[in-house]
Amino acid sequence: MILAFMESIERKLGEIKREELAQMQQAGRWIAEAVAQGGVVHLFGCGHSHLLAEDVFYRAGGLAPIHPILVEKLMLHEGAARSSELERQHGLAETFMEEQAIQPGDVVIVISTSGINPVPIEVALLAKEKGAKVIGLTSLAYASGVPSRHQSGRHLSEVVDMVLNNHVDQGDALLSHERVPAKFGPSSTILGSLILQSVLVEAVGLMADAGVEVPVFRSGNIPGADDYNKALVEKYASKIPTLK
């Protein structure tokens, strides 16, 4: 099954490379412009989607002005089933989005593979109200086969400024077996991470080519990195409190 899974992932990566490159490059331009002007990239996801927001935060080789919007009750460690229930609640996003320091010119990436639940959709709408450019990392194939749970009837892909399609199948999993009652081998984290990291390296390259100072963290395990990283933390801590 290992080879079957890896080959399935490779096929999906090929689809993304062929069909999403232009959108990913545009997302990189938006981020490069925002960071060059002192802005921040905010990321939000519920359940396993929040892992992608954390993956690019405070990362060696990653951009410093990255702010994951982490709402613990919408993650997994305070109750996995409960987090799924809460993601479906209308109005919940307002309780934590008001306090987010999202400014005009910032970029907000909302991650939801299904794109059907109220909380991610409302996060996107509220971020747009704050003046940010909003990108949805989602699956168009998934959403096309499942009705939205949002009261407007719209999916995440229909409320954002740009869609990054992760090409995940409906249900997320890739493999099946006659003796297993459900499909298995989830793909959204692998594919989503590839897309996000690709977009961020595009932004870094664009800033570097333009002669802009690029705020990238060094590994803390390399001599001399502590002082360098400390300066970046101090630069962005007022906008990203979780850096402290």
KASULFEN-V984782 format. One record per residue. RES is the residue in one small letter. PHI is phi in whole degrees, -180 to 180 (none if undefined). Layout:
RES;PHI  RES;PHI
//
This chain:
m;none  i;-60  l;-65  a;-63  f;-67  m;-62  e;-68  s;-66  i;-63  e;-61  r;-64  k;-65  l;-62  g;-63  e;-61  i;-63  k;-62  r;-76  e;-107  e;-116  l;-59  a;-63  q;-66  m;-65  q;-65  q;-65  a;-61  g;-62  r;-65  w;-60  i;-68  a;-60  e;-64  a;-65  v;-67  a;-61  q;-98  g;87  g;-83  v;-128  v;-104  h;-101  l;-131  f;-141  g;-158  c;-100  g;56  h;-67  s;-64  h;-67  l;-60  l;-70  a;-65  e;-74  d;-62  v;-98  f;-94  y;49  r;-114  a;-56  g;84  g;-110  l;-65  a;-77  p;-80  i;-114  h;-125  p;-80  i;-87  l;-106  v;-113  e;-60  k;-69  l;-100  m;-92  l;-115  h;-77  e;-99  g;135  a;-66  a;-65  r;-64  s;-63  s;-65  e;-66  l;-67  e;-62  r;-93  q;-85  h;-75  g;88  l;-67  a;-60  e;-62  t;-71  f;-123  m;-77  e;-59  e;-86  q;-77  a;-84  i;-91  q;-115  p;-56  g;98  d;-73  v;-119  v;-119  i;-110  v;-103  i;-110  s;-157  t;-64  s;-74  g;68  i;-111  n;-89  p;-59  v;-61  p;-60  i;-63  e;-72  v;-59  a;-62  l;-65  l;-69  a;-65  k;-65  e;-62  k;-80  g;96  a;-85  k;-82  v;-117  i;-113  g;-106  l;-97  t;-154  s;-112  l;-69  a;-66  y;-63  a;-63  s;-65  g;-107  v;-134  p;-68  s;-68  r;-94  h;-76  q;-62  s;-78  g;82  r;-94  h;-91  l;-55  s;-61  e;-94  v;-119  v;-97  d;-82  m;-151  v;-111  l;-106  n;-85  n;-86  h;62  v;-75  d;-70  q;-58  g;95  d;81  a;-74  l;-109  l;-112  s;-141  h;-150  e;-60  r;-101  v;-112  p;-73  a;-140  k;-65  f;-143  g;87  p;-66  s;-120  s;-66  t;-69  i;-62  l;-69  g;-65  s;-64  l;-60  i;-65  l;-63  q;-64  s;-65  v;-63  l;-70  v;-69  e;-62  a;-62  v;-60  g;-63  l;-65  m;-66  a;-63  d;-63  a;-87  g;79  v;-86  e;-67  v;-100  p;-84  v;-114  f;-70  r;-97  s;-65  g;-67  n;-96  i;-104  p;-54  g;87  a;-74  d;-60  d;-66  y;-62  n;-68  k;-60  a;-64  l;-68  v;-61  e;-63  k;-66  y;-110  a;-62  s;-67  k;-96  i;-131  p;-57  t;-70  l;-75  k;-68
//
